[in-house]
């Protein structure tokens, strides 16, 4: 099982595009996707600011701003998902 955390914020067009990619790539895999609005957490907001969207795989940053479908797929493959 891979934990994929998707950090986002309201009214973020890059986030909407990235979430669609994440959802498509994660479909049918052993992946748990958790979406977190960074503006609900002061620490996350301070850490990531305007770098959203951010994808974390098992707690480690994989990507930010844009999510490359092939790169994410390969990373999930490498993690056994």
C-alpha positions in Angstrom: 0.0 0.0 0.0 1.3 3.4 -1.0 0.1 6.5 0.8 -0.3 9.4 -1.6 -1.0 12.7 -0.1 -2.3 15.4 -2.4 -1.8 18.9 -1.0 -4.1 21.5 -2.5 -6.0 24.7 -1.9 -9.4 26.1 -2.9 -9.6 27.8 -6.3 -6.3 26.4 -7.6 -6.6 25.5 -11.3 -3.2 23.6 -11.3 -4.6 21.6 -8.3 -7.7 20.6 -10.2 -5.6 19.5 -13.2 -3.1 17.6 -11.0 -5.9 15.9 -9.0 -7.4 14.5 -12.2 -4.0 13.1 -13.2 -3.4 11.6 -9.7 -6.9 10.0 -9.7 -6.3 8.4 -13.1 -2.8 7.1 -12.3 -3.8 5.8 -8.9 -7.0 4.0 -10.2 -6.7 0.2 -9.8 -3.5 0.4 -7.8 -2.8 -0.3 -4.2 -2.8 3.4 -3.3 -4.6 5.4 -0.7 -5.1 9.0 -1.8 -5.6 11.7 0.9 -6.4 15.2 -0.2 -5.5 18.0 2.3 -6.2 21.7 1.9 -3.0 23.4 3.1 -5.0 26.4 4.2 -6.5 24.4 7.0 -3.1 23.7 8.5 -0.8 26.5 9.5 2.3 24.3 9.3 1.5 23.0 5.8 0.6 26.5 4.6 4.0 27.9 5.9 5.9 25.0 4.4 4.3 24.8 0.9 2.9 28.3 0.4 2.2 28.8 -3.3 3.9 25.5 -4.3 0.6 23.6 -4.5 -0.3 21.2 -5.7 2.1 18.9 -4.0 2.2 15.1 -4.2 3.8 13.2 -1.4 4.4 9.4 -1.7 4.7 7.7 1.7 5.5 11.1 3.1 8.2 12.1 0.7 7.7 14.9 -1.8 7.3 13.6 -5.4 6.2 16.6 -7.3 4.8 20.1 -7.1 3.0 22.6 -9.4 2.4 20.0 -12.1 2.1 16.2 -12.0 3.7 14.3 -14.8 1.6 11.2 -15.5 4.5 9.0 -16.6 6.8 10.0 -13.7 4.1 9.3 -11.1 3.2 6.0 -12.7 6.9 4.9 -12.6 7.2 6.0 -9.0 4.2 4.0 -8.0 5.5 1.0 -9.9 8.8 1.3 -8.0 6.9 1.4 -4.7 5.0 -1.7 -5.6 1.6 -0.1 -6.1 
